[in-house]
Amino acid sequence: MKPENTANVKIAFAVFLS
């Protein structure tokens, strides 16, 4: 996984769990 994508994945996952 690209480092620049990690933050976006975490945000997307957080939104998914919300």
JOQUI-V431672 format. One record per residue. N is the residue number from 1. RES is the residue in three letters. OMEGA is omega as a letter, one per 30 degrees, with the letter a starting at -180 (NA if undefined). Layout:
n-><N;N>
res-><RES;RES>
omega-><OMEGA;OMEGA>
//
This chain:
n-><1;2;3;4;5;6;7;8;9;10;11;12;13;14;15;16;17;18>
res-><MET;LYS;PRO;GLU;ASN;THR;ALA;ASN;VAL;LYS;ILE;ALA;PHE;ALA;VAL;PHE;LEU;SER>
omega-><a;a;a;a;a;a;a;l;l;l;a;l;l;l;l;a;a;NA>
//
